[in-house]
Amino acid sequence: QVQLVESGGGLVQTGGSLRLSCSASGSIFSPNAMGWYRQAPGKQLELVAIITSGGSTNSADSAKGRFTISRDNTKNTVYLEMNSLKPEDTAVYYCNFRRFDSGREYWGKGTLVTVSS
């Protein structure tokens, strides 16, 4: 089992910044990937950005140029630095952990990000 604890959500004005953090504990085996997904009201869950334990990243077009994902493998923590936030970024952001050996994935409870116009 892997437990994920997210932090850093909140209310911010358009153009502002937020930093999300997600710490993993439990059966942490490499290689793996950690990342962020989001779900806006009335919309489907979508990928924001992911990063592997080796440092490879992938992100949605909507995140490129504004959001930066990083991780500290010594702390099993992934970060999402979000800049130039827009109202359409308003969503619940979920942390995801995926083990490559078993394919199992785990989810955090989510943290709400609200961007006011």
C-alpha positions, 0 to 999 in steps of 0.5 A: 500500500501507498499513502499519499498526503497532499497540501497546498491548495487554496484560493488565489486570484487570476495570475497568482501562484500556488505550490502543491505538494504530495508526500508518499509513504508505504511500499515505495518501489522504484521505478515509479511515477508520481503526478497530478491530475485534476477534475473541474466541476462537471468535467472528467479527470485529466492529467496535469503533469507526471514525473518518473523516479528517473526524472522524465516528465510529461504534462498537458498542453494547458500546463506547459509554460505555466506549471512545473512538476518536480520531485524529491526522491529522498522525501518521496515527495512531488511538487507542482508549481503553478504560475499564471493561474487562470479561472479555468484551472479551478479544480480538485487536484489529485496526487497519483502514484504508480508503480511500474513493476505491478502497475498498481496506482494510488490516489490522494484525497485531493486538494481544491484549487480555486482561481477567482477572476 
